[in-house]
């Protein structure tokens, strides 16, 4: 290599770029399972409305002692509680507090629907013995179906709150992007040297004369 040659250094620098805080579990701001909870909430409102209307109808058709128990309004109060639970499920798309409230009310609704279902089954078994047994029997059969569906829907809705509560506790993550830059060349001088005699094992360094020394040597 000649003394005046230059050394080429290739480099590639990467500049970090810090992105915004993101959470992959909530790309649109909604909690996990929001669509399912909304659907279950709508069904719960429908079931609650049916239970409310049939509960009023049972009060209007008492025939014996068993039917007089309907004055307690077990279908009415369960229907009202179910409607409230359904609205909580609809509004639990993005708010964690609503998810917790919907989970609690859904569990309570499932327990209430189980008790009302058993009571309606008992009413079906003995409802045909009254004076207006046919009307009461029809109402109890409908309530059996509605309460069973409502019980299953409440269990499904409550189960879909667990994933939402877990995902909402995850902290947002900050993403760091590295942008690669194109290759660039950097030229630097190579130290001059001369080769010594073969097998001597000695490499002698030569120094390039400065400008003043070259000027004096020319005058001499």
Phi and psi restraints in degrees (value plus and minus 20) as a CYANA .aco file:
   2 UNK   PHI     -95.1   -55.1
   2 UNK   PSI     141.3   181.3
   3 UNK   PHI     -89.2   -49.2
   3 UNK   PSI     -51.5   -11.5
   4 UNK   PHI    -110.3   -70.3
   4 UNK   PSI     -16.0    24.0
   5 UNK   PHI     -91.9   -51.9
   5 UNK   PSI     140.7   180.7
   6 UNK   PHI    -139.4   -99.4
   6 UNK   PSI     127.4   167.4
   7 UNK   PHI    -113.5   -73.5
   7 UNK   PSI     112.8   152.8
   8 UNK   PHI    -119.3   -79.3
   8 UNK   PSI     106.9   146.9
   9 UNK   PHI    -136.8   -96.8
   9 UNK   PSI     101.1   141.1
  10 UNK   PHI    -114.5   -74.5
  10 UNK   PSI     116.8   156.8
  11 UNK   PHI    -158.3  -118.3
  11 UNK   PSI     132.4   172.4
  12 UNK   PHI    -163.6  -123.6
  12 UNK   PSI      86.2   126.2
  13 UNK   PHI    -118.2   -78.2
  13 UNK   PSI     121.6   161.6
  14 UNK   PHI    -135.5   -95.5
  14 UNK   PSI     104.8   144.8
  15 UNK   PHI    -121.0   -81.0
  15 UNK   PSI     100.9   140.9
  16 UNK   PHI     -91.7   -51.7
  16 UNK   PSI     122.1   162.1
  17 UNK   PHI    -146.3  -106.3
  17 UNK   PSI      97.5   137.5
  18 UNK   PHI    -105.6   -65.6
  18 UNK   PSI     100.8   140.8
  19 UNK   PHI    -110.1   -70.1
  19 UNK   PSI     157.8   197.8
  20 UNK   PHI     -93.2   -53.2
  20 UNK   PSI     145.9   185.9
  21 UNK   PHI     -91.8   -51.8
  21 UNK   PSI     107.4   147.4
  22 UNK   PHI    -150.2  -110.2
  22 UNK   PSI     135.7   175.7
  23 UNK   PHI    -150.7  -110.7
  23 UNK   PSI      90.2   130.2
  24 UNK   PHI     -84.7   -44.7
  24 UNK   PSI     -39.4     0.6
  25 UNK   PHI    -100.4   -60.4
  25 UNK   PSI     -33.9     6.1
  26 UNK   PHI    -152.9  -112.9
  26 UNK   PSI      47.6    87.6
  27 UNK   PHI     -86.7   -46.7
  27 UNK   PSI     -49.1    -9.1
  28 UNK   PHI    -133.7   -93.7
  28 UNK   PSI      -6.4    33.6
  29 UNK   PHI      67.1   107.1
  29 UNK   PSI     -28.0    12.0
  30 UNK   PHI    -110.0   -70.0
  30 UNK   PSI     128.8   168.8
  31 UNK   PHI    -101.1   -61.1
  31 UNK   PSI     143.3   183.3
  32 UNK   PHI     -82.8   -42.8
  32 UNK   PSI     116.9   156.9
  33 UNK   PHI      55.0    95.0
  33 UNK   PSI       1.8    41.8
  34 UNK   PHI     -85.8   -45.8
  34 UNK   PSI     -58.8   -18.8
  35 UNK   PHI     -85.3   -45.3
  35 UNK   PSI     -58.9   -18.9
  36 UNK   PHI     -87.2   -47.2
  36 UNK   PSI     -63.4   -23.4
  37 UNK   PHI     -84.0   -44.0
  37 UNK   PSI     -57.0   -17.0
  38 UNK   PHI     -85.6   -45.6
  38 UNK   PSI     -62.7   -22.7
  39 UNK   PHI     -84.7   -44.7
  39 UNK   PSI     -63.6   -23.6
  40 UNK   PHI     -84.0   -44.0
  40 UNK   PSI     -56.2   -16.2
  41 UNK   PHI     -83.9   -43.9
  41 UNK   PSI     -60.6   -20.6
  42 UNK   PHI     -83.8   -43.8
  42 UNK   PSI     -63.0   -23.0
  43 UNK   PHI     -85.2   -45.2
  43 UNK   PSI     -57.9   -17.9
  44 UNK   PHI     -84.6   -44.6
  44 UNK   PSI     -56.9   -16.9
  45 UNK   PHI     -85.1   -45.1
  45 UNK   PSI     -61.7   -21.7
  46 UNK   PHI     -84.0   -44.0
  46 UNK   PSI     -66.3   -26.3
  47 UNK   PHI     -83.2   -43.2
  47 UNK   PSI     -60.0   -20.0
  48 UNK   PHI     -83.4   -43.4
  48 UNK   PSI     -58.0   -18.0
  49 UNK   PHI     -84.8   -44.8
  49 UNK   PSI     -61.3   -21.3
  50 UNK   PHI     -84.8   -44.8
  50 UNK   PSI     -62.4   -22.4
  51 UNK   PHI     -84.1   -44.1
  51 UNK   PSI     -57.6   -17.6
  52 UNK   PHI     -84.3   -44.3
  52 UNK   PSI     -65.6   -25.6
  53 UNK   PHI     -87.5   -47.5
  53 UNK   PSI     -64.3   -24.3
  54 UNK   PHI     -88.9   -48.9
  54 UNK   PSI     -50.7   -10.7
  55 UNK   PHI     -84.1   -44.1
  55 UNK   PSI     -58.8   -18.8
  56 UNK   PHI     -87.1   -47.1
  56 UNK   PSI     -59.0   -19.0
  57 UNK   PHI     -84.4   -44.4
  57 UNK   PSI     -56.3   -16.3
  58 UNK   PHI     -86.7   -46.7
  58 UNK   PSI     -53.6   -13.6
  59 UNK   PHI     -87.8   -47.8
  59 UNK   PSI     -51.9   -11.9
  60 UNK   PHI     -98.7   -58.7
  60 UNK   PSI     -29.7    10.3
  61 UNK   PHI    -146.9  -106.9
  61 UNK   PSI      37.0    77.0
  62 UNK   PHI    -100.2   -60.2
  62 UNK   PSI     120.3   160.3
  63 UNK   PHI    -149.0  -109.0
  63 UNK   PSI     -53.1   -13.1
  64 UNK   PHI    -163.3  -123.3
  64 UNK   PSI    -190.2  -150.2
  65 UNK   PHI     -83.5   -43.5
  65 UNK   PSI     -59.6   -19.6
  66 UNK   PHI     -83.3   -43.3
  66 UNK   PSI     -60.9   -20.9
  67 UNK   PHI     -89.5   -49.5
  67 UNK   PSI     -44.4    -4.4
  68 UNK   PHI     -87.4   -47.4
  68 UNK   PSI     -40.9    -0.9
  69 UNK   PHI     -84.5   -44.5
  69 UNK   PSI     -42.5    -2.5
  70 UNK   PHI     -85.4   -45.4
  70 UNK   PSI     -35.0     5.0
  71 UNK   PHI     -85.8   -45.8
  71 UNK   PSI     -38.3     1.7
  72 UNK   PHI     -82.8   -42.8
  72 UNK   PSI     -47.5    -7.5
  73 UNK   PHI      58.6    98.6
  73 UNK   PSI      18.1    58.1
  74 UNK   PHI     -82.5   -42.5
  74 UNK   PSI     -55.8   -15.8
  75 UNK   PHI     -91.5   -51.5
  75 UNK   PSI     -54.8   -14.8
  76 UNK   PHI     -88.6   -48.6
  76 UNK   PSI     -70.1   -30.1
  77 UNK   PHI     -88.4   -48.4
  77 UNK   PSI     -56.6   -16.6
  78 UNK   PHI     -85.3   -45.3
  78 UNK   PSI     -58.1   -18.1
  79 UNK   PHI     -85.4   -45.4
  79 UNK   PSI     -61.4   -21.4
  80 UNK   PHI     -83.8   -43.8
  80 UNK   PSI     -64.9   -24.9
  81 UNK   PHI     -83.4   -43.4
  81 UNK   PSI     -55.3   -15.3
  82 UNK   PHI     -87.6   -47.6
  82 UNK   PSI     -57.7   -17.7
  83 UNK   PHI     -85.1   -45.1
  83 UNK   PSI     -62.2   -22.2
  84 UNK   PHI     -82.1   -42.1
  84 UNK   PSI     -62.5   -22.5
  85 UNK   PHI     -82.0   -42.0
  85 UNK   PSI     -60.7   -20.7
  86 UNK   PHI     -82.7   -42.7
  86 UNK   PSI     -60.6   -20.6
  87 UNK   PHI     -87.1   -47.1
  87 UNK   PSI     -55.1   -15.1
  88 UNK   PHI     -83.4   -43.4
  88 UNK   PSI     -57.7   -17.7
  89 UNK   PHI     -86.3   -46.3
  89 UNK   PSI     -55.5   -15.5
  90 UNK   PHI     -89.0   -49.0
  90 UNK   PSI     -58.5   -18.5
  91 UNK   PHI    -110.2   -70.2
  91 UNK   PSI      -9.7    30.3
  92 UNK   PHI    -117.6   -77.6
  92 UNK   PSI       9.8    49.8
  93 UNK   PHI     -93.8   -53.8
  93 UNK   PSI     -63.7   -23.7
  94 UNK   PHI    -142.9  -102.9
  94 UNK   PSI     -30.7     9.3
  95 UNK   PHI    -126.3   -86.3
  95 UNK   PSI     106.6   146.6
  96 UNK   PHI     -88.1   -48.1
  96 UNK   PSI     -55.6   -15.6
  97 UNK   PHI     -84.2   -44.2
  97 UNK   PSI     -56.5   -16.5
  98 UNK   PHI     -87.6   -47.6
  98 UNK   PSI     -54.8   -14.8
  99 UNK   PHI     -84.3   -44.3
  99 UNK   PSI     -62.9   -22.9
 100 UNK   PHI     -83.9   -43.9
 100 UNK   PSI     -64.2   -24.2
 101 UNK   PHI     -82.8   -42.8
 101 UNK   PSI     -60.0   -20.0
 102 UNK   PHI     -87.3   -47.3
 102 UNK   PSI     -57.3   -17.3
 103 UNK   PHI     -83.1   -43.1
 103 UNK   PSI     -65.3   -25.3
 104 UNK   PHI     -85.7   -45.7
 104 UNK   PSI     -67.7   -27.7
 105 UNK   PHI     -87.3   -47.3
 105 UNK   PSI     -52.3   -12.3
 106 UNK   PHI     -87.4   -47.4
 106 UNK   PSI     -58.8   -18.8
 107 UNK   PHI     -85.0   -45.0
 107 UNK   PSI     -63.8   -23.8
 108 UNK   PHI     -83.8   -43.8
 108 UNK   PSI     -60.8   -20.8
 109 UNK   PHI     -83.8   -43.8
 109 UNK   PSI     -59.0   -19.0
 110 UNK   PHI     -82.7   -42.7
 110 UNK   PSI     -59.7   -19.7
 111 UNK   PHI     -86.9   -46.9
 111 UNK   PSI     -64.3   -24.3
 112 UNK   PHI     -82.4   -42.4
 112 UNK   PSI     -62.6   -22.6
 113 UNK   PHI     -86.0   -46.0
 113 UNK   PSI     -52.8   -12.8
 114 UNK   PHI     -84.0   -44.0
 114 UNK   PSI     -66.0   -26.0
 115 UNK   PHI     -84.3   -44.3
 115 UNK   PSI     -62.6   -22.6
 116 UNK   PHI     -86.6   -46.6
 116 UNK   PSI     -53.9   -13.9
 117 UNK   PHI     -84.1   -44.1
 117 UNK   PSI     -64.8   -24.8
 118 UNK   PHI     -84.6   -44.6
 118 UNK   PSI     -59.0   -19.0
 119 UNK   PHI     -85.4   -45.4
 119 UNK   PSI     -59.7   -19.7
 120 UNK   PHI     -87.6   -47.6
 120 UNK   PSI     -56.6   -16.6
 121 UNK   PHI     -83.1   -43.1
 121 UNK   PSI     -62.6   -22.6
 122 UNK   PHI     -82.9   -42.9
 122 UNK   PSI     -56.6   -16.6
 123 UNK   PHI     -87.0   -47.0
 123 UNK   PSI     -53.7   -13.7
 124 UNK   PHI     -85.9   -45.9
 124 UNK   PSI     -57.4   -17.4
 125 UNK   PHI     -88.6   -48.6
 125 UNK   PSI     -54.2   -14.2
 126 UNK   PHI    -137.1   -97.1
 126 UNK   PSI     -19.0    21.0
 127 UNK   PHI     -88.9   -48.9
 127 UNK   PSI     -42.6    -2.6
 128 UNK   PHI    -100.5   -60.5
 128 UNK   PSI     -22.9    17.1
 129 UNK   PHI    -108.5   -68.5
 129 UNK   PSI     -28.7    11.3
 130 UNK   PHI    -104.9   -64.9
 130 UNK   PSI     157.9   197.9
 131 UNK   PHI     -85.9   -45.9
 131 UNK   PSI     -65.1   -25.1
 132 UNK   PHI    -122.7   -82.7
 132 UNK   PSI      24.2    64.2
 133 UNK   PHI     -81.5   -41.5
 133 UNK   PSI     -52.8   -12.8
 134 UNK   PHI     -85.4   -45.4
 134 UNK   PSI     -64.1   -24.1
 135 UNK   PHI     -86.6   -46.6
 135 UNK   PSI     -64.5   -24.5
 136 UNK   PHI     -84.9   -44.9
 136 UNK   PSI     -58.7   -18.7
 137 UNK   PHI     -82.4   -42.4
 137 UNK   PSI     -61.4   -21.4
 138 UNK   PHI     -83.9   -43.9
 138 UNK   PSI     -61.4   -21.4
 139 UNK   PHI     -85.5   -45.5
 139 UNK   PSI     -61.1   -21.1
 140 UNK   PHI     -87.6   -47.6
 140 UNK   PSI     -56.4   -16.4
 141 UNK   PHI     -84.8   -44.8
 141 UNK   PSI     -64.5   -24.5
 142 UNK   PHI     -82.7   -42.7
 142 UNK   PSI     -61.1   -21.1
 143 UNK   PHI     -85.8   -45.8
 143 UNK   PSI     -55.5   -15.5
 144 UNK   PHI     -78.6   -38.6
 144 UNK   PSI     -66.5   -26.5
 145 UNK   PHI     -85.7   -45.7
 145 UNK   PSI     -65.5   -25.5
 146 UNK   PHI     -85.5   -45.5
 146 UNK   PSI     -63.8   -23.8
 147 UNK   PHI     -87.2   -47.2
 147 UNK   PSI     -55.7   -15.7
 148 UNK   PHI     -86.3   -46.3
 148 UNK   PSI     -66.0   -26.0
 149 UNK   PHI     -81.6   -41.6
 149 UNK   PSI     -62.3   -22.3
 150 UNK   PHI     -83.9   -43.9
 150 UNK   PSI     -58.1   -18.1
 151 UNK   PHI     -83.1   -43.1
 151 UNK   PSI     -65.3   -25.3
 152 UNK   PHI     -85.2   -45.2
 152 UNK   PSI     -63.1   -23.1
 153 UNK   PHI     -82.6   -42.6
 153 UNK   PSI     -59.8   -19.8
 154 UNK   PHI     -85.6   -45.6
 154 UNK   PSI     -58.3   -18.3
 155 UNK   PHI     -86.0   -46.0
 155 UNK   PSI     -62.9   -22.9
 156 UNK   PHI     -83.6   -43.6
 156 UNK   PSI     -64.4   -24.4
 157 UNK   PHI     -82.1   -42.1
 157 UNK   PSI     -60.9   -20.9
 158 UNK   PHI     -87.2   -47.2
 158 UNK   PSI     -55.4   -15.4
 159 UNK   PHI     -88.5   -48.5
 159 UNK   PSI     -48.1    -8.1
 160 UNK   PHI    -104.5   -64.5
 160 UNK   PSI     -13.5    26.5
 161 UNK   PHI    -110.5   -70.5
 161 UNK   PSI     -39.6     0.4
 162 UNK   PHI     -85.7   -45.7
 162 UNK   PSI     -67.9   -27.9
 163 UNK   PHI     -83.0   -43.0
 163 UNK   PSI     -54.5   -14.5
 164 UNK   PHI     -87.7   -47.7
 164 UNK   PSI     -59.3   -19.3
 165 UNK   PHI     -89.5   -49.5
 165 UNK   PSI     -54.9   -14.9
 166 UNK   PHI     -90.1   -50.1
 166 UNK   PSI     -64.9   -24.9
 167 UNK   PHI     -89.0   -49.0
 167 UNK   PSI     -48.8    -8.8
 168 UNK   PHI     -95.0   -55.0
 168 UNK   PSI     -36.7     3.3
 169 UNK   PHI    -106.9   -66.9
 169 UNK   PSI     -29.9    10.1
 170 UNK   PHI     -90.1   -50.1
 170 UNK   PSI     113.6   153.6
 171 UNK   PHI     -98.4   -58.4
 171 UNK   PSI     124.8   164.8
 172 UNK   PHI     -82.3   -42.3
 172 UNK   PSI     127.4   167.4
 173 UNK   PHI    -128.6   -88.6
 173 UNK   PSI     121.4   161.4
 174 UNK   PHI    -117.1   -77.1
 174 UNK   PSI     106.1   146.1
 175 UNK   PHI    -117.0   -77.0
 175 UNK   PSI     113.7   153.7
 176 UNK   PHI    -132.7   -92.7
 176 UNK   PSI     101.4   141.4
 177 UNK   PHI    -123.0   -83.0
 177 UNK   PSI     119.3   159.3
 178 UNK   PHI    -130.3   -90.3
 178 UNK   PSI      98.9   138.9
 179 UNK   PHI    -118.0   -78.0
 179 UNK   PSI      92.9   132.9
 180 UNK   PHI     -91.7   -51.7
 180 UNK   PSI     118.3   158.3
 181 UNK   PHI    -119.5   -79.5
 181 UNK   PSI     133.5   173.5
 182 UNK   PHI     -85.7   -45.7
 182 UNK   PSI     134.0   174.0
 183 UNK   PHI     -83.7   -43.7
 183 UNK   PSI     120.0   160.0
 184 UNK   PHI    -151.6  -111.6
 184 UNK   PSI     132.6   172.6
 185 UNK   PHI    -125.3   -85.3
 185 UNK   PSI     116.6   156.6
 186 UNK   PHI    -144.4  -104.4
 186 UNK   PSI     103.4   143.4
 187 UNK   PHI    -118.4   -78.4
 187 UNK   PSI     113.0   153.0
 188 UNK   PHI    -157.0  -117.0
 188 UNK   PSI     128.5   168.5
 189 UNK   PHI     -89.3   -49.3
 189 UNK   PSI     123.1   163.1
 190 UNK   PHI    -116.9   -76.9
 190 UNK   PSI     113.1   153.1
 191 UNK   PHI     -78.9   -38.9
 191 UNK   PSI     110.3   150.3
 192 UNK   PHI     -92.0   -52.0
 192 UNK   PSI     131.4   171.4
 193 UNK   PHI    -177.2  -137.2
 193 UNK   PSI     140.8   180.8
 194 UNK   PHI    -146.0  -106.0
 194 UNK   PSI     129.3   169.3
 195 UNK   PHI    -106.0   -66.0
 195 UNK   PSI     116.9   156.9
 196 UNK   PHI    -105.0   -65.0
 196 UNK   PSI    -198.2  -158.2
 197 UNK   PHI     -84.6   -44.6
 197 UNK   PSI     133.4   173.4
 198 UNK   PHI     -80.4   -40.4
 198 UNK   PSI     126.6   166.6
 199 UNK   PHI      40.6    80.6
 199 UNK   PSI      -5.0    35.0
 200 UNK   PHI    -105.1   -65.1
 200 UNK   PSI     -46.5    -6.5
 201 UNK   PHI      53.4    93.4
 201 UNK   PSI      -9.4    30.6
 202 UNK   PHI    -141.9  -101.9
 202 UNK   PSI     111.0   151.0
 203 UNK   PHI    -134.2   -94.2
 203 UNK   PSI      99.4   139.4
 204 UNK   PHI    -112.8   -72.8
 204 UNK   PSI     116.7   156.7
 205 UNK   PHI    -112.4   -72.4
 205 UNK   PSI     117.7   157.7
 206 UNK   PHI    -133.4   -93.4
 206 UNK   PSI     123.8   163.8
 207 UNK   PHI    -130.4   -90.4
 207 UNK   PSI     111.0   151.0
 208 UNK   PHI     -89.8   -49.8
 208 UNK   PSI     106.0   146.0
 209 UNK   PHI     -83.3   -43.3
 209 UNK   PSI     124.5   164.5
 210 UNK   PHI     -94.6   -54.6
 210 UNK   PSI     154.9   194.9
 211 UNK   PHI     -87.2   -47.2
 211 UNK   PSI     -59.8   -19.8
 212 UNK   PHI     -86.3   -46.3
 212 UNK   PSI     -62.7   -22.7
 213 UNK   PHI     -84.4   -44.4
 213 UNK   PSI     -59.3   -19.3
 214 UNK   PHI     -86.0   -46.0
 214 UNK   PSI     -55.4   -15.4
 215 UNK   PHI     -90.1   -50.1
 215 UNK   PSI     -60.3   -20.3
 216 UNK   PHI     -86.5   -46.5
 216 UNK   PSI     -60.5   -20.5
 217 UNK   PHI     -86.1   -46.1
 217 UNK   PSI     -51.9   -11.9
 218 UNK   PHI     -89.0   -49.0
 218 UNK   PSI     -56.2   -16.2
 219 UNK   PHI     -89.7   -49.7
 219 UNK   PSI     -55.2   -15.2
